[in-house]
Amino acid sequence: MSQAKKKPPIMKSKSKEEVNKKALIWIGSVFVVVVIVIAVLLIIDK
């Protein structure tokens, strides 16, 4: 009987990279939103 080949742990590292990518995108988008909100408040304040 042939045993099913085990997949190498490449999939785990790929999923970790994907999670890190998503986290970076979230952090970046939140930072951009905060900067836009501060800019709008400064413009309204004048």
C-alpha positions in Angstrom: 0.0 0.0 0.0 1.3 3.4 -0.8 1.2 6.0 2.0 -0.2 9.4 1.3 2.7 11.9 0.9 2.9 14.4 3.7 3.0 18.0 2.5 6.2 19.9 3.5 5.7 22.7 6.1 5.8 25.2 3.3 2.1 25.7 3.7 2.5 26.8 7.3 5.0 29.5 6.4 2.8 30.7 3.5 -0.1 31.1 5.9 2.0 33.0 8.3 3.2 35.3 5.6 -0.3 35.9 4.5 -1.4 36.8 8.0 1.5 39.2 8.4 0.6 40.7 5.0 -3.0 41.2 6.1 -1.8 42.7 9.4 0.5 45.2 7.6 -2.3 46.2 5.3 -4.7 46.7 8.3 -2.1 48.8 10.2 -1.3 50.8 7.1 -5.0 51.5 6.3 -5.7 52.5 9.9 -2.7 54.9 9.9 -3.9 56.5 6.7 -7.4 56.9 8.1 -6.1 58.6 11.2 -3.9 60.9 9.1 -6.9 61.8 6.9 -9.1 62.5 10.0 -6.5 64.7 11.6 -6.1 66.6 8.3 -9.9 67.1 8.0 -10.1 68.3 11.6 -7.2 70.8 11.0 -8.9 72.1 7.9 -12.3 72.5 9.7 -10.6 74.2 12.7 -9.4 77.1 10.5 
